[in-house]
Amino acid sequence: MATPHPSGLLPKDIVKPDDHTTWELAWTQGITPWDAGEVQPSLIEAIEKSGLELPPNGRALVPGCGTGYDIVYLASKLGYEAIGADIAATAIKRANELIDNFKKKTNDANLKASIIQTDFFKWEPSEAEKFDLVYDHTFFCAIPPALRNDWGKKMAQLLKPGGYLVTSVYPMLPYVETGPPYYLRPEHYIEPLSEHFNWVLDKVPEKSSLSHEGKERLVIWRRK
């Protein structure tokens, strides 16, 4: 479980949601309470217990991937080409270190996990680069609400027809001191996604990380 920063500072003290460059400042100062230090249990449940009809070979994306635990899991569990995207250079450095250490530990030089530095909203992957699965955890809640419909359009652009968008609806509180900036409810996703996606699963995860207990729902969408 993430611990508070010794200075007492919180992400809301330095991160400006309308200025994505401030996320790098949070990473360099170690003010990252969203970093649980492990793969999210709700993602494991989505992949291993939800009955997703995933193709045997595919591509997965984690926007706002941070340290990259979920990228390594998706690549090693599914054998997918798993890509993490983040705007913060320090997060990308740590994610690359995690991937390298995992390859050495498991002697798996062929693990298809990589990280790119990009602005999610300006990223224009080719048709061949579309994804079979996207996992959103502490990304949707970190963007200004005014960008949520743009987020939905970009998800529709990134996913192949029949592909899955797995969302961790977190943090589900009226106000969260430690951030990211905005609380969520499952219905917040309906307007951004309903045109291009079907809502296929909505449940309280069987297990959540300690910081997420009682504050999270697992909601899965399928691209029309």
Backbone as a chain_set.jsonl record, in Angstrom:
{"seq": "MATPHPSGLLPKDIVKPDDHTTWELAWTQGITPWDAGEVQPSLIEAIEKSGLELPPNGRALVPGCGTGYDIVYLASKLGYEAIGADIAATAIKRANELIDNFKKKTNDANLKASIIQTDFFKWEPSEAEKFDLVYDHTFFCAIPPALRNDWGKKMAQLLKPGGYLVTSVYPMLPYVETGPPYYLRPEHYIEPLSEHFNWVLDKVPEKSSLSHEGKERLVIWRRK", "coords": {"N": [[0.854, -1.195, 0.0], [0.52, 2.23, -0.79], [2.313, 4.855, 0.853], [1.958, 7.957, 2.705], [3.6, 10.958, 1.577], [6.651, 12.032, 3.117], [6.84, 14.804, 3.494], [4.307, 15.633, 3.792], [2.992, 16.614, 1.66], [0.555, 16.422, -0.962], [-0.685, 14.997, -4.046], [-2.542, 16.884, -5.077], [-1.437, 19.239, -4.28], [0.586, 19.928, -6.008], [0.044, 19.002, -8.568], [-1.459, 20.051, -11.495], [-4.374, 19.535, -13.061], [-4.985, 20.5, -15.628], [-2.55, 20.895, -16.721], [-0.406, 18.853, -17.949], [2.32, 18.54, -17.62], [2.965, 18.793, -14.975], [2.739, 16.351, -13.753], [5.18, 15.064, -13.934], [6.639, 16.4, -12.0], [5.411, 15.48, -9.675], [6.262, 12.818, -9.737], [9.1, 13.061, -9.598], [9.37, 14.124, -7.077], [8.42, 12.124, -5.545], [5.755, 11.955, -4.829], [3.475, 10.041, -5.063], [0.964, 8.531, -4.387], [-0.798, 6.857, -5.673], [0.605, 4.763, -6.664], [0.683, 1.526, -6.172], [2.575, -0.43, -5.904], [2.331, -2.948, -6.962], [0.713, -5.323, -9.191], [-2.609, -4.517, -10.014], [-5.157, -6.129, -8.208], [-7.782, -6.191, -9.23], [-7.41, -6.04, -11.976], [-6.179, -8.499, -12.478], [-8.33, -10.135, -11.824], [-10.123, -9.369, -13.851], [-8.849, -10.35, -16.147], [-8.445, -13.071, -15.6], [-10.787, -14.156, -14.493], [-13.174, -13.102, -15.47], [-14.207, -13.998, -17.842], [-13.55, -12.902, -20.308], [-13.399, -12.821, -23.835], [-10.722, -13.151, -25.145], [-8.407, -12.778, -27.871], [-5.908, -15.226, -28.941], [-3.488, -14.104, -29.585], [-2.316, -10.811, -29.326], [-2.621, -7.232, -28.671], [-2.023, -5.015, -26.006], [-2.809, -2.12, -24.056], [-1.835, 0.269, -21.617], [-2.735, 3.25, -20.611], [-1.256, 6.099, -18.993], [0.552, 4.632, -17.404], [2.4, 4.632, -15.318], [4.605, 3.103, -13.03], [4.496, 0.622, -14.238], [3.646, -1.991, -13.51], [1.302, -3.314, -14.304], [1.642, -3.559, -17.03], [3.756, -5.399, -17.299], [2.502, -7.626, -16.183], [0.358, -8.107, -18.05], [1.795, -8.654, -20.38], [3.288, -10.925, -19.629], [1.358, -12.736, -18.706], [-0.581, -12.987, -20.771], [0.92, -13.136, -23.041], [0.862, -11.116, -24.784], [1.705, -8.258, -26.85], [2.449, -5.751, -24.907], [1.9, -2.433, -24.102], [2.861, 0.438, -22.425], [1.871, 3.753, -21.732], [2.905, 6.983, -20.909], [3.183, 10.327, -19.636], [5.133, 11.301, -18.021], [8.566, 11.49, -17.601], [10.104, 10.351, -15.534], [8.452, 8.332, -14.518], [8.391, 6.657, -16.75], [11.075, 5.894, -16.892], [11.276, 4.351, -14.557], [9.442, 2.34, -15.141], [10.655, 1.1, -17.333], [12.905, 0.099, -16.036], [11.664, -1.75, -14.34], [10.644, -3.573, -16.22], [13.049, -4.504, -17.381], [14.25, -5.691, -15.122], [12.405, -7.714, -14.585], [12.673, -9.315, -16.857], [15.299, -10.237, -16.497], [15.029, -11.603, -14.06], [13.221, -13.637, -14.7], [14.393, -14.764, -16.835], [13.449, -14.203, -19.355], [13.869, -13.004, -22.161], [12.335, -12.382, -24.295], [10.012, -11.143, -23.574], [7.28, -9.185, -24.367], [7.034, -6.261, -23.699], [6.789, -2.794, -23.396], [7.432, 0.759, -23.141], [6.113, 3.955, -23.905], [6.617, 7.463, -24.3], [4.194, 9.817, -24.388], [1.59, 12.135, -25.289], [-1.512, 11.241, -24.537], [-3.888, 12.182, -25.76], [-3.043, 13.286, -28.106], [-1.898, 11.284, -29.488], [-1.569, 9.266, -32.328], [-1.972, 6.384, -33.396], [-1.392, 3.914, -35.973], [-3.659, 2.016, -38.132], [-2.851, -0.639, -38.001], [-1.759, -0.703, -35.521], [-3.703, -0.797, -33.602], [-5.526, -1.854, -30.622], [-6.29, -4.842, -28.728], [-7.034, -4.883, -26.13], [-7.491, -2.505, -23.597], [-6.437, -1.066, -20.594], [-7.587, 0.923, -18.061], [-6.598, 2.574, -15.322], [-6.561, 4.763, -12.712], [-6.251, 6.786, -14.601], [-8.395, 7.909, -16.127], [-9.563, 9.192, -13.947], [-7.756, 11.151, -13.488], [-7.748, 13.083, -15.415], [-9.049, 16.271, -16.53], [-12.576, 16.706, -16.117], [-13.767, 17.905, -18.354], [-12.43, 16.789, -20.468], [-13.308, 14.239, -20.738], [-15.109, 13.214, -22.7], [-13.488, 13.4, -24.949], [-11.561, 11.591, -24.194], [-13.117, 9.233, -24.35], [-13.603, 9.136, -27.128], [-11.015, 8.779, -28.048], [-10.411, 6.266, -26.938], [-12.201, 4.698, -28.415], [-11.03, 4.996, -30.88], [-8.593, 3.73, -30.493], [-9.101, 1.041, -29.896], [-9.731, -2.177, -31.331], [-12.619, -3.366, -33.181], [-14.733, -5.282, -31.114], [-12.814, -5.409, -29.188], [-11.667, -4.998, -25.748], [-12.27, -2.693, -23.109], [-11.042, -2.281, -20.055], [-11.919, -1.004, -17.011], [-10.928, 0.427, -13.982], [-12.901, 1.69, -11.691], [-12.17, 4.1, -9.815], [-11.032, 6.683, -7.66], [-13.856, 5.98, -5.654], [-15.154, 8.092, -4.019], [-16.617, 11.018, -2.476], [-14.683, 12.964, -2.138], [-11.208, 12.855, -2.332], [-8.377, 12.895, -0.498], [-5.752, 12.143, -1.175], [-5.674, 12.004, -3.913], [-5.66, 10.541, -7.297], [-6.908, 13.616, -8.94], [-9.832, 13.56, -9.269], [-12.922, 12.185, -8.108], [-14.839, 9.212, -8.908], [-17.714, 7.664, -10.469], [-19.45, 4.764, -11.71], [-21.348, 5.603, -13.621], [-20.231, 7.874, -14.717], [-18.834, 7.16, -16.942], [-20.602, 6.646, -18.945], [-21.629, 8.585, -20.839], [-19.188, 9.336, -22.269], [-18.594, 6.845, -23.486], [-20.794, 5.363, -24.489], [-21.65, 5.542, -27.179], [-19.879, 4.058, -28.769], [-19.316, 1.729, -27.405], [-20.299, -1.26, -25.625], [-21.578, -1.919, -22.413], [-20.415, -4.409, -20.47], [-19.792, -5.676, -18.067], [-20.074, -5.151, -14.582], [-19.036, -4.816, -11.396], [-18.273, -5.212, -7.886], [-14.928, -5.726, -7.148], [-13.602, -8.982, -6.306], [-11.316, -8.915, -4.819], [-9.386, -6.196, -3.74], [-6.611, -3.884, -3.92], [-5.069, -2.649, -0.89], [-5.335, 0.139, -0.658], [-7.509, 0.562, -2.257], [-9.764, -0.672, -1.273], [-13.224, -0.845, -0.804], [-13.596, 1.359, -2.379], [-13.72, 1.003, -5.079], [-14.83, -0.147, -8.309], [-15.098, -2.722, -10.715], [-15.394, -2.342, -14.036], [-16.236, -3.325, -17.253], [-15.996, -2.752, -20.71], [-17.044, -3.323, -24.112], [-15.856, -2.892, -27.362], [-17.932, -1.813, -29.977]], "CA": [[0.0, 0.0, 0.0], [1.309, 3.444, -0.853], [2.342, 5.618, 2.093], [2.007, 9.399, 2.468], [4.915, 11.557, 1.413], [7.115, 12.563, 4.405], [6.632, 16.247, 3.592], [2.891, 15.919, 3.98], [2.418, 17.088, 0.404], [-0.332, 15.542, -1.693], [-0.695, 15.329, -5.469], [-3.32, 18.087, -5.366], [-0.637, 20.41, -3.952], [1.51, 20.292, -7.085], [-0.443, 18.588, -9.878], [-2.538, 20.834, -12.09], [-4.949, 18.623, -14.056], [-4.974, 21.069, -16.971], [-1.149, 21.033, -17.141], [0.103, 17.491, -17.763], [3.745, 18.532, -17.277], [3.144, 18.767, -13.522], [2.834, 14.968, -13.278], [6.601, 14.749, -13.771], [7.05, 16.944, -10.705], [4.945, 14.541, -8.646], [7.126, 11.629, -9.767], [10.455, 13.38, -9.135], [9.32, 14.387, -5.639], [7.952, 10.924, -4.866], [4.391, 12.144, -4.319], [2.74, 9.144, -5.963], [0.214, 7.571, -3.566], [-1.534, 5.92, -6.525], [1.498, 3.662, -7.02], [0.443, 0.511, -5.143], [3.72, -1.319, -5.793], [1.977, -4.289, -7.411], [-0.374, -5.417, -10.165], [-3.911, -4.342, -9.392], [-5.932, -7.374, -8.148], [-8.966, -6.115, -10.085], [-6.988, -6.371, -13.337], [-6.009, -9.954, -12.505], [-9.68, -10.704, -11.864], [-10.693, -9.12, -15.176], [-8.203, -11.206, -17.144], [-8.462, -14.495, -15.265], [-12.046, -14.669, -13.952], [-14.369, -12.42, -15.978], [-14.692, -14.642, -19.056], [-13.256, -12.131, -21.515], [-13.073, -13.64, -25.01], [-9.536, -12.519, -25.712], [-7.721, -13.564, -28.898], [-4.689, -15.847, -28.422], [-2.383, -13.169, -29.805], [-2.906, -9.486, -29.385], [-1.909, -6.054, -28.183], [-2.67, -4.393, -24.851], [-2.335, -0.772, -23.75], [-2.16, 0.875, -20.324], [-2.403, 4.684, -20.598], [-0.918, 6.538, -17.648], [0.973, 3.336, -16.837], [3.233, 4.768, -14.128], [5.755, 2.209, -12.878], [4.392, -0.422, -15.248], [3.355, -3.338, -13.006], [0.226, -3.93, -15.085], [2.207, -3.879, -18.349], [4.502, -6.649, -17.167], [1.523, -8.697, -15.98], [-0.36, -8.392, -19.295], [2.718, -9.274, -21.332], [3.701, -12.254, -19.178], [0.2, -13.616, -18.544], [-1.281, -13.211, -22.026], [1.828, -13.237, -24.173], [0.543, -10.007, -25.676], [2.56, -7.083, -26.916], [1.845, -4.83, -23.948], [2.518, -1.12, -24.206], [2.47, 1.449, -21.458], [2.05, 5.128, -22.19], [2.884, 7.954, -19.82], [3.727, 11.631, -20.005], [6.199, 11.657, -17.087], [9.82, 10.808, -17.929], [10.552, 9.553, -14.392], [7.624, 7.124, -14.506], [8.84, 5.806, -17.854], [12.358, 5.328, -16.482], [11.021, 3.294, -13.566], [8.767, 1.236, -15.824], [11.67, 0.382, -18.112], [13.709, -0.654, -15.074], [10.855, -2.878, -13.902], [10.622, -4.541, -17.319], [14.383, -5.108, -17.477], [14.459, -6.568, -13.962], [11.55, -8.895, -14.745], [13.296, -10.161, -17.879], [16.457, -10.884, -15.894], [14.564, -12.518, -13.015], [12.525, -14.782, -15.294], [15.168, -15.198, -17.995], [12.53, -14.08, -20.487], [14.315, -11.878, -22.979], [11.359, -12.146, -25.347], [8.826, -10.493, -23.042], [6.89, -8.082, -25.259], [6.553, -5.144, -22.887], [7.536, -1.568, -23.693], [6.84, 2.001, -22.66], [6.314, 5.121, -24.753], [6.263, 8.762, -23.719], [3.311, 10.468, -25.343], [0.347, 12.755, -24.847], [-2.575, 10.32, -24.934], [-4.889, 12.815, -26.604], [-2.442, 13.642, -29.396], [-1.32, 10.073, -30.059], [-2.297, 8.82, -33.52], [-1.448, 5.098, -33.88], [-1.916, 3.459, -37.264], [-4.673, 0.97, -38.069], [-2.193, -1.887, -37.595], [-1.322, -0.58, -34.133], [-4.847, -0.801, -32.694], [-5.367, -2.762, -29.495], [-7.335, -5.794, -28.361], [-7.401, -4.61, -24.744], [-6.945, -1.319, -22.933], [-6.716, -1.049, -19.15], [-7.529, 2.278, -17.504], [-6.565, 2.622, -13.852], [-6.078, 6.082, -12.285], [-6.005, 7.698, -15.725], [-9.645, 8.637, -16.331], [-9.806, 10.043, -12.785], [-6.71, 12.166, -13.402], [-7.926, 14.095, -16.449], [-10.176, 17.173, -16.262], [-13.852, 16.191, -16.625], [-14.059, 18.456, -19.683], [-11.763, 15.973, -21.48], [-13.77, 12.851, -20.671], [-15.648, 12.783, -23.987], [-12.324, 13.2, -25.823], [-11.003, 10.306, -23.744], [-13.937, 8.178, -24.924], [-13.353, 9.085, -28.568], [-9.682, 8.2, -28.257], [-10.522, 4.839, -26.656], [-12.85, 4.086, -29.576], [-10.044, 5.007, -31.962], [-7.474, 2.838, -30.178], [-9.492, -0.357, -29.764], [-10.309, -2.892, -32.463], [-13.978, -3.851, -32.93], [-14.715, -6.47, -30.268], [-11.803, -5.275, -28.149], [-12.174, -4.705, -24.408], [-11.764, -1.619, -22.265], [-11.189, -2.647, -18.647], [-11.769, 0.209, -16.21], [-11.016, 0.42, -12.524], [-13.611, 2.908, -11.307], [-11.524, 4.442, -8.545], [-11.568, 6.472, -6.316], [-15.288, 6.217, -5.526], [-15.461, 8.875, -2.83], [-16.924, 12.398, -2.845], [-13.446, 13.737, -2.196], [-10.099, 11.993, -1.94], [-7.251, 13.763, -0.157], [-4.491, 11.754, -1.787], [-5.738, 12.06, -5.365], [-5.681, 11.615, -8.287], [-7.761, 14.757, -8.614], [-11.289, 13.491, -9.344], [-13.598, 10.948, -7.749], [-15.573, 8.624, -10.032], [-18.824, 6.738, -10.353], [-19.577, 4.047, -12.989], [-22.144, 6.347, -14.601], [-19.426, 8.91, -15.346], [-18.283, 6.631, -18.191], [-21.65, 6.348, -19.921], [-21.636, 9.55, -21.949], [-18.009, 9.218, -23.132], [-18.381, 5.545, -24.121], [-21.981, 4.622, -24.928], [-21.817, 5.532, -28.64], [-19.006, 3.085, -29.427], [-19.034, 0.583, -26.54], [-21.321, -1.902, -24.819], [-21.211, -2.134, -21.014], [-20.594, -5.861, -20.379], [-19.603, -6.183, -16.696], [-19.982, -4.128, -13.533], [-19.063, -5.522, -10.115], [-17.249, -4.947, -6.875], [-13.922, -6.789, -7.273], [-13.478, -9.931, -5.202], [-10.188, -8.451, -4.02], [-8.785, -4.924, -4.155], [-5.435, -3.498, -3.151], [-5.477, -2.05, 0.377], [-5.743, 1.535, -0.848], [-8.722, 0.601, -3.077], [-10.867, -1.401, -0.644], [-14.418, -0.052, -0.576], [-13.574, 2.574, -3.2], [-13.434, 0.594, -6.444], [-15.648, -1.098, -9.051], [-14.524, -3.231, -11.956], [-16.363, -2.187, -15.122], [-15.627, -3.702, -18.527], [-16.713, -2.344, -21.898], [-16.591, -3.967, -25.345], [-15.972, -2.024, -28.548], [-18.936, -2.259, -30.94]], "C": [[0.885, 1.238, 0.0], [1.222, 4.194, 0.471], [2.421, 7.105, 1.786], [3.434, 9.887, 2.309], [5.357, 12.181, 2.733], [6.856, 14.054, 4.59], [5.198, 16.611, 3.92], [2.215, 16.428, 2.727], [1.57, 16.006, -0.245], [-0.293, 15.91, -3.167], [-1.434, 16.625, -5.78], [-2.531, 19.364, -5.076], [0.257, 20.858, -5.105], [0.993, 19.945, -8.472], [-1.602, 19.477, -10.31], [-3.133, 19.999, -13.214], [-4.95, 19.163, -15.473], [-3.56, 21.329, -17.491], [-0.452, 19.698, -16.902], [1.579, 17.445, -17.399], [3.968, 18.45, -15.768], [3.167, 17.35, -12.964], [4.298, 14.551, -13.089], [7.111, 15.249, -12.422], [6.624, 16.02, -9.574], [5.853, 13.319, -8.581], [8.523, 11.942, -9.227], [10.48, 13.644, -7.638], [8.778, 13.201, -4.846], [6.566, 11.052, -4.277], [3.451, 11.361, -5.233], [1.945, 8.106, -5.168], [-0.605, 6.589, -4.382], [-0.696, 4.703, -6.904], [1.429, 2.601, -5.916], [1.603, -0.459, -4.98], [3.458, -2.735, -6.262], [0.94, -4.198, -8.532], [-1.701, -5.248, -9.432], [-4.689, -5.661, -9.376], [-7.161, -7.351, -9.049], [-8.62, -6.39, -11.54], [-6.808, -7.88, -13.473], [-7.37, -10.638, -12.588], [-10.306, -10.535, -13.243], [-10.134, -10.089, -16.206], [-8.466, -12.688, -16.868], [-9.828, -15.046, -14.85], [-13.299, -14.088, -14.599], [-14.937, -13.054, -17.235], [-14.488, -13.825, -20.312], [-12.852, -13.066, -22.656], [-11.887, -13.012, -25.751], [-8.914, -13.394, -26.799], [-6.418, -14.128, -28.35], [-3.444, -14.987, -28.607], [-2.978, -11.771, -29.914], [-2.001, -8.406, -28.839], [-2.724, -5.436, -27.043], [-2.008, -3.046, -24.566], [-2.752, -0.388, -22.344], [-1.768, 2.353, -20.391], [-2.19, 5.162, -19.178], [-0.382, 5.39, -16.827], [1.822, 3.449, -15.588], [4.394, 3.797, -14.136], [5.661, 0.961, -13.738], [4.088, -1.829, -14.759], [2.325, -4.054, -13.883], [0.691, -4.304, -16.488], [2.926, -5.224, -18.3], [3.541, -7.821, -16.982], [0.846, -9.07, -17.294], [0.54, -9.094, -20.306], [3.056, -10.699, -20.926], [2.526, -13.221, -19.096], [-0.429, -13.977, -19.88], [-0.348, -13.478, -23.199], [1.585, -12.149, -25.195], [1.744, -9.064, -25.813], [1.88, -6.024, -26.064], [2.622, -3.522, -23.935], [1.967, -0.211, -23.123], [2.736, 2.82, -22.028], [1.972, 6.057, -20.985], [3.507, 9.244, -20.315], [4.963, 11.983, -19.182], [7.452, 10.829, -17.341], [10.297, 9.912, -16.787], [9.745, 8.265, -14.274], [8.087, 6.15, -15.574], [10.169, 5.141, -17.514], [12.154, 4.169, -15.511], [10.342, 2.088, -14.206], [9.761, 0.425, -16.65], [12.583, -0.434, -17.207], [12.959, -1.886, -14.588], [10.832, -3.971, -14.967], [11.963, -5.257, -17.432], [14.636, -6.079, -16.329], [13.626, -7.839, -14.072], [12.158, -9.852, -15.766], [14.487, -10.916, -17.307], [16.028, -11.94, -14.878], [13.961, -13.782, -13.596], [13.276, -15.387, -16.474], [14.299, -15.211, -19.263], [12.888, -12.842, -21.293], [13.3, -11.505, -24.042], [10.065, -11.509, -24.848], [8.504, -9.254, -23.87], [6.217, -6.966, -24.455], [7.418, -3.928, -23.173], [6.74, -0.357, -23.242], [7.114, 3.101, -23.678], [5.932, 6.381, -23.981], [5.432, 9.516, -24.742], [2.183, 11.176, -24.611], [-0.79, 11.906, -25.396], [-3.527, 10.945, -25.953], [-4.354, 13.221, -27.976], [-1.873, 12.429, -30.13], [-2.187, 9.571, -31.207], [-1.691, 7.513, -34.042], [-2.102, 4.707, -35.203], [-2.972, 2.381, -37.058], [-4.072, -0.338, -37.561], [-1.79, -1.874, -36.127], [-2.488, -0.575, -33.142], [-4.76, -1.969, -31.713], [-6.577, -3.681, -29.319], [-7.852, -5.538, -26.948], [-6.735, -3.331, -24.282], [-7.371, -1.373, -21.472], [-6.533, 0.366, -18.629], [-7.668, 2.208, -15.989], [-5.877, 3.909, -13.443], [-5.601, 6.936, -13.456], [-7.242, 8.557, -15.969], [-9.901, 9.6, -15.172], [-8.801, 11.186, -12.673], [-6.862, 13.271, -14.436], [-9.083, 15.018, -16.093], [-11.469, 16.607, -16.835], [-14.218, 16.711, -18.01], [-13.432, 17.631, -20.799], [-12.313, 14.549, -21.538], [-14.365, 12.365, -21.994], [-14.53, 12.574, -25.006], [-11.617, 11.893, -25.472], [-11.775, 9.153, -24.371], [-13.719, 8.025, -26.419], [-11.999, 8.446, -28.868], [-9.699, 6.703, -27.965], [-11.172, 4.105, -27.831], [-11.887, 4.008, -30.752], [-8.96, 3.956, -31.744], [-7.84, 1.358, -30.215], [-10.068, -0.928, -31.061], [-11.777, -3.21, -32.16], [-13.939, -5.176, -32.17], [-13.677, -6.42, -29.172], [-12.406, -4.794, -26.841], [-11.463, -3.512, -23.774], [-12.082, -1.988, -20.82], [-10.929, -1.395, -17.81], [-11.869, -0.108, -14.732], [-11.64, 1.74, -12.122], [-13.173, 3.249, -9.887], [-10.946, 5.841, -8.676], [-13.053, 6.854, -6.237], [-15.613, 6.864, -4.185], [-15.819, 10.291, -3.275], [-15.677, 13.269, -2.96], [-12.325, 12.862, -1.661], [-8.858, 12.851, -1.721], [-5.998, 13.431, -0.959], [-4.516, 11.776, -3.311], [-5.69, 10.663, -5.971], [-6.876, 12.57, -8.131], [-9.253, 14.494, -8.488], [-11.829, 12.145, -8.89], [-14.444, 10.488, -8.933], [-16.786, 7.845, -9.557], [-18.921, 5.996, -11.684], [-20.342, 4.841, -14.041], [-21.373, 7.481, -15.276], [-18.865, 8.468, -16.704], [-19.33, 6.525, -19.303], [-21.629, 7.317, -21.1], [-20.393, 9.433, -22.83], [-17.963, 7.937, -23.964], [-19.596, 4.942, -24.825], [-22.149, 4.574, -26.448], [-21.057, 4.381, -29.281], [-18.77, 1.811, -28.619], [-20.316, 0.035, -25.927], [-20.764, -2.17, -23.423], [-21.483, -3.61, -20.709], [-20.398, -6.435, -18.972], [-19.473, -5.014, -15.74], [-20.092, -4.834, -12.192], [-18.04, -4.941, -9.152], [-16.214, -6.056, -6.994], [-13.906, -7.719, -6.064], [-12.353, -9.525, -4.253], [-9.685, -7.142, -4.608], [-7.494, -4.713, -3.387], [-5.9, -2.724, -1.918], [-5.986, -0.628, 0.205], [-7.071, 1.654, -1.586], [-9.943, -0.028, -2.41], [-12.035, -0.466, -0.333], [-14.534, 1.181, -1.443], [-13.509, 2.27, -4.691], [-14.544, -0.299, -7.001], [-14.886, -1.501, -10.305], [-15.613, -3.167, -13.023], [-15.647, -2.459, -16.446], [-16.573, -3.33, -19.66], [-16.174, -3.086, -23.109], [-16.871, -3.049, -26.533], [-16.959, -2.617, -29.527], [-18.297, -2.543, -32.295]], "O": [[1.888, 1.288, 0.712], [0.186, 4.174, 1.136], [2.9, 7.487, 0.718], [4.367, 9.292, 2.85], [4.541, 12.801, 3.416], [6.673, 14.517, 5.715], [4.902, 17.75, 4.281], [1.005, 16.654, 2.719], [1.841, 14.815, -0.091], [0.095, 17.027, -3.51], [-1.008, 17.387, -6.649], [-2.891, 20.441, -5.551], [0.643, 22.024, -5.179], [1.447, 20.525, -9.458], [-2.589, 19.634, -9.591], [-2.468, 19.771, -14.225], [-4.92, 18.387, -16.428], [-3.384, 21.909, -18.563], [0.035, 19.432, -15.803], [2.056, 16.418, -16.916], [5.055, 18.075, -15.329], [3.57, 17.152, -11.818], [4.613, 13.775, -12.186], [7.925, 14.587, -11.779], [7.378, 15.8, -8.627], [6.177, 12.84, -7.494], [9.072, 11.148, -8.464], [11.5, 13.414, -6.989], [8.686, 13.261, -3.62], [6.225, 10.343, -3.33], [2.735, 11.931, -6.056], [2.231, 6.913, -5.268], [-1.066, 5.582, -3.844], [-1.232, 3.717, -7.411], [2.038, 2.757, -4.858], [1.625, -1.234, -4.024], [4.258, -3.633, -6.001], [0.368, -3.138, -8.785], [-1.882, -5.788, -8.34], [-4.87, -6.264, -10.434], [-7.547, -8.391, -9.583], [-9.452, -6.923, -12.274], [-7.233, -8.472, -14.465], [-7.543, -11.603, -13.332], [-10.949, -11.454, -13.75], [-10.876, -10.595, -17.048], [-8.683, -13.466, -17.796], [-10.025, -16.261, -14.849], [-14.4, -14.548, -14.297], [-16.034, -12.695, -17.662], [-15.192, -14.038, -21.298], [-12.061, -13.989, -22.463], [-12.035, -12.428, -26.825], [-8.894, -14.618, -26.669], [-5.866, -13.58, -27.396], [-2.467, -15.128, -27.872], [-4.028, -11.582, -30.529], [-0.814, -8.61, -28.583], [-3.95, -5.349, -27.113], [-0.815, -2.858, -24.802], [-3.871, -0.674, -21.917], [-0.591, 2.68, -20.242], [-2.856, 4.693, -18.255], [-0.8, 5.186, -15.688], [1.962, 2.469, -14.855], [5.096, 3.676, -15.14], [6.676, 0.295, -13.949], [4.253, -2.784, -15.518], [2.458, -5.244, -14.169], [0.188, -5.264, -17.072], [2.722, -6.078, -19.163], [3.745, -8.889, -17.56], [0.768, -10.255, -17.619], [0.107, -10.013, -21.002], [3.108, -11.589, -21.774], [2.682, -14.406, -19.389], [-0.776, -15.136, -20.11], [-0.778, -13.988, -24.234], [2.042, -12.24, -26.334], [2.666, -9.079, -24.997], [0.855, -5.466, -26.455], [3.842, -3.509, -23.777], [0.755, -0.109, -22.934], [3.725, 3.024, -22.733], [1.08, 5.929, -20.147], [4.262, 9.254, -21.287], [5.751, 12.844, -19.574], [7.403, 9.599, -17.301], [10.834, 8.833, -17.034], [10.305, 7.214, -13.961], [8.166, 4.947, -15.326], [10.372, 3.963, -17.811], [12.794, 3.126, -15.64], [10.634, 0.946, -13.851], [9.706, -0.805, -16.659], [12.991, -1.538, -17.569], [13.553, -2.954, -14.44], [10.981, -5.153, -14.655], [12.007, -6.48, -17.564], [15.174, -7.166, -16.539], [14.084, -8.918, -13.698], [12.156, -11.066, -15.559], [14.671, -12.099, -17.594], [16.589, -13.035, -14.836], [14.156, -14.873, -13.06], [12.852, -16.393, -17.043], [14.405, -16.098, -20.11], [12.291, -11.778, -21.13], [13.389, -10.428, -24.631], [9.119, -11.351, -25.62], [9.353, -8.381, -24.052], [5.005, -6.763, -24.526], [8.645, -4.024, -23.19], [5.536, -0.437, -22.995], [8.204, 3.176, -24.245], [5.046, 6.363, -23.128], [5.909, 9.821, -25.835], [1.865, 10.855, -23.466], [-1.0, 11.864, -26.609], [-3.924, 10.283, -26.912], [-5.129, 13.469, -28.899], [-1.42, 12.545, -31.268], [-3.406, 9.465, -31.067], [-0.966, 7.533, -35.037], [-3.221, 5.121, -35.506], [-3.159, 1.891, -35.945], [-4.702, -1.058, -36.787], [-1.508, -2.925, -35.553], [-2.27, -0.365, -31.949], [-4.031, -2.936, -31.934], [-7.702, -3.357, -29.697], [-8.97, -5.927, -26.608], [-5.554, -3.103, -24.545], [-8.519, -1.685, -21.157], [-5.451, 0.941, -18.744], [-8.713, 1.835, -15.455], [-4.718, 4.126, -13.795], [-4.66, 7.717, -13.319], [-7.153, 9.784, -16.013], [-10.4, 10.705, -15.386], [-8.975, 12.088, -11.853], [-6.18, 14.293, -14.351], [-10.017, 14.589, -15.414], [-11.458, 16.074, -17.945], [-14.909, 16.025, -18.763], [-13.843, 17.745, -21.954], [-11.821, 13.735, -22.32], [-14.147, 11.214, -22.374], [-14.614, 11.67, -25.838], [-11.136, 11.181, -26.354], [-11.173, 8.201, -24.87], [-13.658, 6.904, -26.925], [-11.858, 7.674, -29.816], [-9.057, 5.938, -28.685], [-10.739, 3.013, -28.198], [-11.929, 3.056, -31.532], [-8.466, 3.361, -32.702], [-6.998, 0.515, -30.525], [-10.793, -0.249, -31.788], [-12.145, -3.316, -30.99], [-13.197, -6.086, -32.541], [-13.652, -7.295, -28.307], [-13.511, -4.252, -26.816], [-10.249, -3.346, -23.883], [-13.244, -2.005, -20.413], [-9.855, -0.798, -17.888], [-12.773, -0.816, -14.289], [-10.998, 2.788, -12.198], [-13.728, 2.757, -8.905], [-10.404, 6.166, -9.733], [-13.45, 7.923, -6.699], [-16.262, 6.262, -3.33], [-15.378, 10.73, -4.338], [-15.622, 14.191, -3.774], [-12.49, 12.198, -0.637], [-8.35, 13.464, -2.66], [-5.266, 14.33, -1.375], [-3.476, 11.584, -3.942], [-5.681, 9.681, -5.228], [-7.746, 12.351, -7.289], [-9.906, 15.144, -7.671], [-11.282, 11.096, -9.231], [-14.731, 11.265, -9.844], [-16.87, 7.425, -8.403], [-18.51, 6.544, -12.707], [-20.023, 4.762, -15.227], [-21.814, 7.997, -16.303], [-18.469, 9.303, -17.517], [-18.982, 6.335, -20.468], [-21.613, 6.883, -22.252], [-20.531, 9.431, -24.053], [-17.361, 7.927, -25.037], [-19.428, 4.08, -25.688], [-22.75, 3.627, -26.955], [-21.542, 3.784, -30.242], [-18.093, 0.901, -29.097], [-21.291, 0.762, -25.734], [-19.618, -2.596, -23.273], [-22.639, -4.032, -20.688], [-20.801, -7.569, -18.713], [-18.836, -4.008, -16.055], [-21.141, -5.398, -11.88], [-17.083, -4.275, -9.548], [-16.581, -7.23, -6.946], [-14.164, -7.294, -4.938], [-12.425, -9.759, -3.047], [-9.572, -6.999, -5.826], [-7.3, -5.298, -2.321], [-7.013, -2.198, -1.906], [-6.958, -0.232, 0.848], [-7.701, 2.712, -1.558], [-11.05, 0.076, -2.938], [-11.863, 0.567, 0.313], [-15.462, 1.972, -1.274], [-13.271, 3.173, -5.492], [-15.127, -1.104, -6.274], [-14.129, -0.714, -10.875], [-16.63, -3.853, -12.925], [-14.588, -1.894, -16.72], [-17.78, -3.557, -19.586], [-14.997, -3.443, -23.15], [-17.967, -2.509, -26.684], [-16.852, -3.791, -29.881], [-18.99, -2.931, -33.236]]}, "num_chains": 1, "name": "protein.A"}
